[in-house]
Amino acid sequence: LPTEIPYLGIPRQVPNRERIAGILAASEGHTRIGLVWAGNPGHRRDGERSLPITLVNRLGVLSGVAWHGLPMWRKEEPTLPSYVSLASALSTFSDTAYALSGMDLVITVDTAVAHLAGAMGIPTLLLVTFAPDFRWMLERNDSPWYPTMRIYRQPSPGDWDSVVDALVR
């Protein structure tokens, strides 16, 4: 287990640094939340770990938020107030790390972004399935690898509604 967080930072070479900075500048003064609701559709468990877009849209009840979409694999975008996609500016993990560094919070399903945000020490809310990947263990809402992460778990297989309700509360 890492002894110090963060143990990853922003690399020197960020191909789309100016473009990302410009997008983030537009949300200055708002709470910036990075959002990943779905992963690579080619992943063998993607159907389990990805949220339906209708559930993502329920997060719109939270006010004062500048939502920044981070998914690289999805064309469908949520209809959240103040939503801006960063996907087209994220061509490398360096770009993603730079974008994450501008977030006040990250909400993500189990994707590489969860690990990157956790390793960077960014406050992260992770949404996992009832039977998640072994790294997220069972019956706990924290991660020994990422102390700035809180885990929201499905109480029963496929129950994302309860997860989103708990997240909104």
Disulfide bonds with the S-S distance in Angstrom:
none
